[in-house]
Amino acid sequence: MMNLISINVSKPKPIEYNGKTVYTGIFKEPVSGSVVLRKNNIDGDGQGDLKVHGGTYKAIYGYPYEHYSHWQQDLDRDDLSYGQFGENLTVSGMLEEEIHIGDVFQIGSDVKLQITQPRVPCFKLGYKMGLPEFPKQFLESRRVGFYFRVLEEGLIAANDPISCIEVASEQMSVTEILNLRFFDTNNHEQIEKARKLPALSPSWKKDFIRILETRDLL
């Protein structure tokens, strides 16, 4: 059963990194009650660098609740709270290997979201965790979560049910797409298939095209 466990938001905050001040919205905190989910974010939320975060195809970031126990054990930590990985929505029953690029989900009675791509962590996640090497560990675990684009706005609240209302016609899972981009880059037949997925974000399509172009130059 799929469920919305927690809604997490944060306005961008300054941090010092490598001698520079940068802004990040990764310090998400759970909110209570009903919240408006809009086309580009959730009320009360924001992104620090709009060149690499946010936008139509990365409007909302979801992360599976089931992964929390893995990281608690793997990192030997008991201080992980909802929003720990920078996610807007902590969800249950939505594992990366089971959902597909293009699947459409309804939360509560109003909101409709479509899966667009896996999440690729940046240095800000390492900063948040206090572990500079954590982004690499996070990526290699395949426990990365996924981005949504917003098809219909509306009110959501923690404990709202989530239902899959449309399964993508080409069923390529979030995990499969992640593997093709970072770990199975010689699988050109599947990459050719992946780059044509209608719901896949444009940036990932470009990445796959670049991989295929590099192959053609060899």
DRENBA-308556 format. One record per residue: x, y, z of N, C-alpha, C, O, CB in turn. Coordinates in steps of 0.02 Angstrom, whole numbers, plus 50000, padded with zeros to 5 digits. Glycine has a CB too. Layout:
XYZXYZXYZXYZXYZ/...
END
This chain:
500424994050000500005000050000500445006250000500915006850039499535000050061/500275010949956500665017149950500355022549994499745023249999500705019449877/500795026350026500555031350073501045037250077501645036250068500435028350142/500785043150091501205049050102501365049450176500925050850217500845055650077/501985048150194502185047950263502295054950292502065056450346502825043750271/502655059150253502825065850279502915070650221503135068850167503465065550321/502735077050234502855082550187503405086850218503355088850276502195086750173/503925088250180504515091650207504705097650164504745097050103505115086750213/504815103350196504965109450158505535113350191505695112250250504335113850152/505825117850152506335122350179506455127850128506485126650068507005118650194/506515133950153506755139350111507515138950105507835136250150506535146350140/507805141450050508535141150043508895144650100508705149950123508735144249977/509435141350123509845144050177510575144250155510785140050115509765139750242/510965149050179511665149550160512095144550199511995143450259511935156650171/512575141450164513085137350197513765139450169513815142050114512945129750187/514275138050207514965139350184515245132850158515275127850193515405142250241/515475132950095515745126950064516345128750020516285132649973515195123250022/516915125850036517535127249999517675134649995517875137249942517495124249929/517565138150050517725145250052517215149750018517325155850012518375146350021/516655146949997516135150949964515475150150001515355145150035516055148849891/515055155249995514375154850022513905152449966513855155649914514135161650050/513575146949978513085144349930512425143449967512395142950028513325137549898/511885143349928511215142649957510935135749940511025133149885510745148249931/510585132949988510295126349978509635125650015509535128350069510785120950002/509185122049984508545120450015508515113350041507975110650051507985121549965/509095110350053509115103250072508915101950144508775096250163509805100550060/508895107150185508745106150256507985105850268507705110150302509045111850298/507675100750239506945100150243506715098250314507045094450349506705094950193/506155100950333505835099350397505105097450385504775100450344505885105350446/504865092350421504155090350413503685096050432503815099950478504015084150455/503125096350397502595101150413501955097250427501865091650402502495106250355/501525100150467500895096850485500315100150450500365105750424500785097050561/499755096750448499155099450417499175099050341499625096050312499075106550437/498685102050310498645102050237499105107350207499165112850234497925103250214/499415105650152499885110150118499715110250044499505105150016500625107950129/499795116150012499655116649941500275114549901500815117349910499445123849922/500185109649858500705107549812500565110949745500025110049716500735099649805/501055114849721500955118749661501385116049603501745111149612501135126149674/501345119349546501685116849485502435116049495502735111349468501555121549428/502745120549533503475120449538503745118849607504345117949615503745126949516/503315118549656503555116649724502955116149771502375116149750504065121849751/503115115549835502615115249887502645121849926503185124549936502725109149935/502075124449948502075130649987502565130050045502555125150082501365132250012/502995135050053503485135050107504155132150087504625132050126503215131250164/504195129650024504815126550001505165130849949504855135349920504675119549973/505795129549938506175133049886506825129449871507045125149910506315140249908/507135131149814507765128149794508305133549794508185139349777507715124849725/508915131549812509455136249817509765138049751509995143749741509975133649862/509785133349704510095134449638509625131849585509595125849572510795130949634/509255136449554508735134449507509015131949441508645129549398508275140249494/509675132549431509975129949370510015122249373509995118949321510685132849359/510065119449432510125112249438509575109049480509515102949482510805110549468/509175113149514508625110449555507975113749534507965119249507508765111649631/507435110249547506785113049532506615113049458506945109649418506745120049559/506115116949439505885117049370505345111849359505185107849403506465116049322/505075111849299504515107549282504645100149296504215096749324504325108349210/505235097749277505365090549281505685088449347505775082449359505815088549224/505845093149389506105091549456505745095849508506045098549554506885092749460/505085096349499504685100649543504645097849613504685101649662503985101449515/504565091249619504455088049683504915081949688504965077949641503705085949692/505245081149745505685075549755505385070749806505215072649862506375077949779/505315064449786505055059349830505585054349851506015052549811504475055749797/505535052049913506025047149937505675041649977505255043250020506575050549980/505845035349964505505029849998505685029350073506265029250092505675023249964/505175028950112505245028150185505635021750201506005021550250504565027950219/505555016650159505875010250173506635010750176506955006550208505675005250120/506925015650143507655016250142507945018950208508545018350221507875020750084/507525021950248507785024850310508115019550355508635020850384507215028250348/507805013650359508095008450402508765006150374509215004450412507605002450408/508835005950308509485004050278510025008950299510565006850320509435003850201/509875015450293510395020450309510535020750384511095021950404510185027350283/510025019750424510145019550497510635014050515511085014950556509475018450534/510555008250483510995002650497511675003650464512195002550496510684996050473/511675005750402512295006250364512755011750392513365011050393512145007750290/512455017150415512845022850441512895022650517513245026750547512535029350420/512545017850548512535017350621512315023950652512655026750695513235015350648/511735026350629511475032750653510745031950673510365028150642511535038150599/510555035450725509855035450747509565042450746509065043850780509805032450817/509875046950708509655053950707509345055850640509305061750624510235058550722/509125050950601508845052450536508095053850542507715049650566508965046550486/507895059850522507185061750526506925063050456507315064050409507095068050570/506265063150448505955064150383506215070550351506275075750384505185064350389/506365070150286506685075750251507435075350253507775079750226506455082250281/507715070150284508435069550293508825069750228509375072450225508595063050328/508535067050175508885066650112508685072150063508825071850003508765059850080/508345077150091508145082850051507485081950014507305085949971508675084350002/507125076650033506505075249997505925079650020505865081350079506315067950005/505505081349972504875084849988504365080050016503995081650063504595088249925/504345074049986503845069150006504195062650027504545059549988503345067749948/504095060750089504315054150112503725049450101503185050550129504545054250188/503825044250060503265040050038503415032750055503995030750063503135040849962/502895028850060502975021650070502655017850012502175020149982502675019350138/502935011949998502665007649945502855009649875502555007349827501935007649950/503355014049868503565016349802504325015449795504705020249799503365023849791/504535009349784505245007949776505475008949704505095007749658505405000749799/506095011049696506355013049631506325007449578506225008849519507055015349638/506405001249600506404995849551505694993749531505614989649486506774989849579/505194996549565504504994549552504094999849516503554998349490504174992849617/504325006049514503955011349479504345013549417504955012649413503835017349527/503985016449370504275017749304504265025149287503855028949312503895013849251/504725027049244504705033749216504055034549177503915030549132505325035149169/503665039449194503025040549160502425038249199501855040049182503035037149095/502525034249252501955032349294501635038649325501995043349343502165027349350/500975038549331500615044249360500295041949426499965036749429500075046949311/500385046149477500125044549544499655050149568499765056049553500705043549594/499145048149604498705052949636498805052749711498835047349741497955051549618/498865058649741498925059249813498305062749839498135068249817499575063149834/497965059549886497335062449910496825062749855496775058349813497455069349940/496435068149855495895068649806496065073049747495705073049697495275071249839/496605076949752496725082049701497365081149661497365081549599496745088749733/497915079849695498575080549664498745074549620498635068749638499105081249718/499015076149560499255070949515499975072549495500125078149474498795070349451/500405067549503501125068349490501365062849443501105057249443501525068149556/501865064549403502155059749356502905059049367503255064049373502015061849283/503145052849370503865051549379504245053649317504065052049260503975043949394/504795057449327505175060049271505905057849268506195057349214505165067449271/506215056349326506915054449326507135052349396506795053949445507355060349301/507695048749401507985047449467508315053849494508405058649457508505041749463/508475053749558508835059349588509585057749587509795052249603508595060549661/509985062649567510715062049570510945066749626510835072849621511055063749501/511275064149677511475068449734512055072949717512475071149675511645064149794/512085078749749512655083249741512995084149809512805081049859512425090149712/513495088449811513895089449872513475091749931513665090749989514445094449858/512905094849917512495097449971512205091850016512105092850075511925101649943/512085086149986511855080450026512425078250073512295076650131511625074649981/513035078050047513605076450090513685081350147513835079350204514235076250049/513575087650133513615092850184513085091650237513225091950297513535099950153/512475090450215511915089350262512055083350307511905083550367511255088250223/512335078050278512455071950317513085072350359513205068050401512495066050270/513505077450346514145077750380514625072550354515095070650390514055076950454/514515070150293514925064950262515075066850189514665065650146514565057950264/515655069850176515805072350108515755066950054515575068549997516505075150107/515895060650071515875055250021515185052150014515085047549974516375049850039/514695054550053514045051250053513685051549986513355046649969513605054450105/513735056949946513395056849882513575050949838513145048049804513545063249844/514205048949838514435043149799514115036749826513885032449789515205042549799/514125036049892513825030249925513075029949910512805024549898513945030450001/512755035649913512035036249901511875033949830511405030049819511805043549912/512255036449781512135034649711512245027249700511835023949668512595038749665/512785024649725512945017649714512455012849748512395007049727513645016149738/512115015249799511615011049833510995010049791510605005449804511425014149900/510895014249741510285014449700509675016649741509115016749715510145007549669/509765018449802509215020949845509195028549839509355032049887509305018649920/509005031049781509095038149767508435042049766508455048249768509425038949700/507865038649763507235042249757507115044549685507445042249639507235048249803/506645049049676506425050849609506085057749610505835060049661505935045549581/506095060749551505765067249542505095066349507504995061749468506215072149503/504645071049523503995071449490503915078049454504215083149473503435070449542/503515077949402503225084249379502495084249400502185079049409503295085049301/502225090249408501545090949435501045091549378501075096249338501505097249482/500595086849374500075087049324499465090849348499145094449310499875079949304/499305090049412498735093749442498925095849512499145091749553498095089449442/498835102349526498985105049592498425103349641497895101049622499085112649587/498565104649705498045103649755498315103049825498905103949837497635097749738/497875101349871498055100549941498275093349955497985088549931497465102349987/498805092749996499025086250020499145086650095499245092150122499655083849982/499145080950127499285080550199499615073950214499495068950179498635081550241/500025073850265500325067550287499785062350300499245063950326500765068550350/499935056150281499485050350287498975049950231498555045550231499125050650353/499005054550183498585053850124498765047350087499355045650083498655059950077/498265043850060498415038050019498705040249951498545045649926497785033650009/499115035949923499395037049856499165031249813499205025449833500175037649858/498945032749752498735027349707499055028549638499115034249615497965026949701/499235023149605499485023649537498885023549491498515018649489499985017749520/498785028949454498195029449411498375028449337497925028049294497865036149420/499025028049322499225026749253499935023849253500395026849280499195033249210/500005018049222500665014949215500945016649146500585016149096500625007249225/501575018649144501885020649081501835015049029501895009149046502615022649092/501745016848967501685011848913502345008148904502345002148892501475015148848/502905011748908503575008648907503815008148978504005013149009504075012848863/503815002049005503945001249077504685000349091504944994849094503554995249103/505025006149100505725006149120505755009249190505555014949200506175010149070/505995005349238505975007549308506475013149321506945014249282506115001649354/506375016449377506845021649399507535018749408508035021849388506595024949465/507585012749437508225009549447508555007949380509165008949373508145003149487/508175005449332508465003849267508745010049233509285009849203507935000549222/508385015549236508615021749206509255024149240509715026349206508065027149210/509275023749306509875025749343510465021449322511015024049311509755025249418/510365014949318510915010449298511165012049228511775012049217510685003249300/510725013549182510935015049113511355021349110511805021949069510325015649068/511195026149153511565032549152512245031949185512725035149162511155037949187/512315027949237512935028049277513305021349281513915021349290512775030249345/512955015749274513275009349288513235004349231513584999249232512955006349348/512835005649181512745000949125512755004849060512335003949016512074996949132/513255009149054513265014048999513445010948931513395014348880513765019449015/513635004648931513765001248867513144997648840513174994548786514334996348874/512604997948877511984994648855511614999248807511085002048824511534992748916/511895000048748511645005148701510945003748676510565008448661512115005648642/510754997448672510084995748649509554998448698509065001448677510004988148641/509674997448762509204999848812509245007448820508735010648833509334996548879/509835010248811509905017548814509515020848757509205026048766510655019648811/509545017748699509165020248641508415020248657508055024848639509305016048579/508195015048691507495014648712507335019848764506815023148762507345007548739/507795020648812507675025248868507615032448844507195036248869508235024748919/508035034448797508035041448776507395043548741507255049548733508625042748730/506995038748721506365040148686505765040248733505195041448710506255035148632/505875039048797505315039048844504995046048846505345050848862505535036848914/504355046648830504035053248827504085057248892504165063348891503315052448809/504035053848950504015057349013504705058749043504755062549091503615053449063/505235055849015505905056949042506105064249035505965067348984506415052449006/506415066949086506605074049085507095075449028507495071149011506925076149152/507055081448998507495083148941508235082448957508625080548914507355090148920/508435084049019509155083649035509405076449033509965075249012509275086649105/508985071749055509195064749051509185062248979509605058148961508735060449094/508715064548939508725062748868509385065048835509675061448796508125065748832/509595071048852510225073748825510815069548848511275068248809510325081048845/510805067448911511345063248936511385056648897511935054448879511255061749011/510825053648884510815047348847511035048348774511385044248746510125044148850/510815053848745511025055348676511785056248674512105054048626510675061648650/512055059548724512785060748727513165054048732513685053148701512955065248786/512895049448772513215042848778513215039348710513715036348690512845038448830/512655039748674512595036448609513055039848557513345036448515511875036548584/513105046348561513555049948514514285048148526514675047548479513455057448521/514465047348590515145045248606515285038348579515835036948554515255045348683/514795033948583514875027248554514995027748479515425024148452514245022948568/514625032048445514685032648372515355035348350515565034348293514125036948345/515695038848395516355041748379516915036648386517465037748361516485047748422/516785031148420517305026148433517445021948371517865017448373517105021548491/
END
